[in-house]
Amino acid sequence: MSQAMRDGAAISLSAEQAKELCQHLFSTTNELISLLEEETSLLRKAKTREISPLHIRKDALTATLQHHMGKFQAHADEVRALAPAELKNLEQQRSHFKKSIESNHAALIAMQAVSERILQTVAEKVSKKQSGPEVYTSGGQVTNAGVRRSAAINVDTAL
């Protein structure tokens, strides 16, 4: 048996198998769209801690999608001939998937910019030296003790 036949490339699909493949692609893509929209919403709300658990599911769905896409590519001509209605649904879904990816990417870029700005602000604050403690003279005037120290930093962990 040739490698192509073992990989399924030379084996033809029935109409039912072609439709089933399209359905797998459609449902997997729908799940990814929902997950991306959830992640995008969390990013916009700066709830980054809640995003980590989504990555496991997103990785699994991406692997499943890649598997089905490989099978689709190996049988593209057959799927086009045997499942035109299902293929049309996939094409319509593709634009929604693309928009979800773009929104998610924009939210990730925005979160990265915010994170970089926070780090930059913290670094500036840490490197800025402030005067030492204020000391009052017997005449009630304020003087510096001459000690230089780094600025105090408060970190808001709400993000």
N, C-alpha and C positions, 0 to 999 in steps of 0.2 A: 504494500500500500504506500502510495507517495505521501510526502509531507503535506501537500496541499489537501489531499483527501482526509488525512488525519486531523488537520486544522479545520475542516469543514468547508473550505473554499470551493472544492470541486463537487460537493454534495449539493444538489438543488433543494430548494425549499418548496413546500406545498403552500397553497394560498393561506391556509390556516396558520402555518408557521410564520409566514411573512407578516400576517396581521398580528400575531402574538408578539413577534419581535418589535413591531411598531408600538404595540400597547406597552411593552416593557420600557421602551425608550420614553414614551409619553408619561407613564406613571413615575419613573425615576426622575425625569426632568421636573415634573410637578413637585415632587418632594424636595428637590434641590431648590426650586424657586421659593417654596414656602420657607425653607431653612435660611436661604439668603435674605429674604424679607424680614425674618425674625432677627437675624444677626444685624442687619442694617438698622432696624428699629432700636436694638440694644446699643449699637454704636452711637446713634443719634442722641440717646438718653445717657450716654457715658456710663453704661452699666457693663464695663469690660469684664468684670469677674464672672458674669453670667454667660459670657460668650464661649469660654473655654470648653465646656461640655458639648457645645454644638459641633466642635471641630471633629470629634470622633465620628459622629453621624455624617458630617459633610464629607469626610475622607472616604467612608464606606460607600456613600451614594456616588461619589465621583468615580471610584473604582468600578462600581456596577455600571455606571453610564459608559465608561470607557470600554468595558467588556461588550456591552450591547452595541456600541458604536463600531467596534472592530468587526463584530458579526454582521452588522448592517453594511459596512463598507465591502465586506467579502461577498455580499449578495445584493448589492445596490440595484442592479438591473432587474433582478427577480422581484425585489420588493416594489420597485416602481411599476412593474407590470401586474403584480398580484394583489397589491394593497394600495391602490391610488388614493382612496378616501382617507385611510389612516395616515398616509404620507402627507396629504394636504393638512391634516390636523397637526402633524409634527412641524410642518413648515410655519403654520400660524403660531404655534407655541414657541417656536424659535425666537421670534421677536420679543415675546414676553420674557423669555429666559435671558436674552441679551440685555434688556432693560434692567432686569433684576441684578445682573452682574455689574452693569454700569453704576447703578445706584449704590450697590455694596462697595464697589471700588471707590466711588466718590466719598462715601462715609469713612472708609478706611484711611483715605488720604487726609480728610479733615481731622480725624482722630490723631493721625501721625503728626500733623502740623500743630495741633494743640499740645500733644505730648512734648514735642521738640521745644515749643515756646515755654512750657512749664520748666523743662530742664534748663533752658537758657536763663530763665528768670532766677531759678534756684542757684545756678552757677554764678550769676552776677551778684546775687545777694551774699553768697558765701565769700566771694573774693573781695567784696567791699569791706574795707576796714572802717570801724567807727571809733570815735574817741572813747577814752576810758570813762570811769565813773565821774560823775560831777561831784565836786567838793565845794562846800560853802565856807568862805572865810569868816573870820570874826566880824567882819563888816557886812556880812550877808551877800557878798558877791559870789557868783559861781565861777569856779575854775575847773580845769581838767587836771586829773592826776597825772596826765602824760602817758597813760597806758593805752596802747592801741589793741583792739580785739576784733575778731570777726563778728559779723552781725548774727543775731539770733535768727533761727529759721523755724517757722511753724509750717507743718505740712498738713494740708487738708486731705484726708483720706476718703472723702466722699466720692471721688472718681474711682 
